[in-house]
Amino acid sequence: MALLTDASIDRAARLFQALSDPTRLSILQRLRFGERCVCDLTDAMDAAQSRLSFHLKVLKDAGLVLDRREGRWMYYTLSAQALTDASGLLDGIASAPSAAERRSGCC
């Protein structure tokens, strides 16, 4: 895999920052079963809606969840593409550097 570009580094930082909170990870865990209404998440996590709304906004801004409005309720679902992106970024970091990348050092 090639070196990360500035844009992909910025994308990785947003993704991993959003993933760095236990509450947000719990939200993602619950969304893996499919779309959930914010009221369902509030009940399942025994948390105030304002607290969950903050965390859902962080996840949405990072592109990890998608939302849709139906009447007065918001529904959230996982973004499969964002999860694939995060996995690919980790794979890129973990992969062995190419011969050209190894030779680019100062010594």
N, C-alpha and C positions, 0 to 999 in steps of 0.2 A: 504494500500500500504506500502511496506517496505521502510526503510530508503534509501536515495540516496547513491549510491556508489561514490567513487572518480571519476570514469570514467563518471558516469551520471551527476555528478556535473560539471565536465569539459565540457561535452556536453551541458548542460543547459547554462553555461556561454557563450559558443560560439554562441548558438542560440539566447539568449536574447541580447547579445551585438550586433549581426547583426540586431536584430529587434528594436534596440533603436534609430534608425535614421529616421527622417521623410521622407527623400528621398527614403530610402530602403523600408519603408512601402508603399510608393506610387508605387514603382516598383512592389512589391508583389500584391498590389491591382489591378494593370493593368494585371498582369500575371494570375490572377484568372479566366480570360476569355479564357485562353489557351495560346499556344505558341506565342511568339512575337519576331520579328527580332529586333536587337539592333537599327536599323535605325527607326523603328516604335516607340520604346520607347523614342528615342532622340526627335522625332517630338512631341509625345504626352506630354512629360514632359518639352518641350522647354528648354532643357539642352544640354550642350556640350557632345559629345560622350566620351571624356576623363573622364569627371566627372561621367557619367553613368557607364563607364567601371570599374572605381574604386569601385563603390557601388555594381555592379554586381559581381565583384570578391569577395567582402566581403560576399555577399549572397551565392555565390557558395562555398567558403571555409567553410562556416557554414553548407553547405549541404541543404540550403533552396531552391536553384534553380539548375536545370540541364541545360547543354548547349549542342548544337551540331552545327557543322560547315556545311554550305552548300555553296560551292564556296567561295566567300570572305566574306560572311555574317555569323554572329553568331545568333543563335536562342536560346531563353531561355524559360523555362517552370518551373512551381512550382514543388517542390518535395513533393508529398502528404505524404510520410513517415516522412519527417522532420517536417511537420506541425502536424502530429499525435504525434510525439515524444514531440514537444513543448507543446501540449495540455496535454499529459500524465504527463509531468513534473509538469505543473501547478496543475493538479488534485492531484498529489502526495503531493505537498506542502500544498494544501488546505485541504486535507483529515485529519480527526481526527486520532491522533496516536493510535496505538494498546495498549492494556493493558501492554504488555511487554515493549513497547517504553516509556510509562508513568512511569513505575517503574525504569527505568534506570537512573534516576536523582541522584544527590548527597544527597538529603535530604529525 
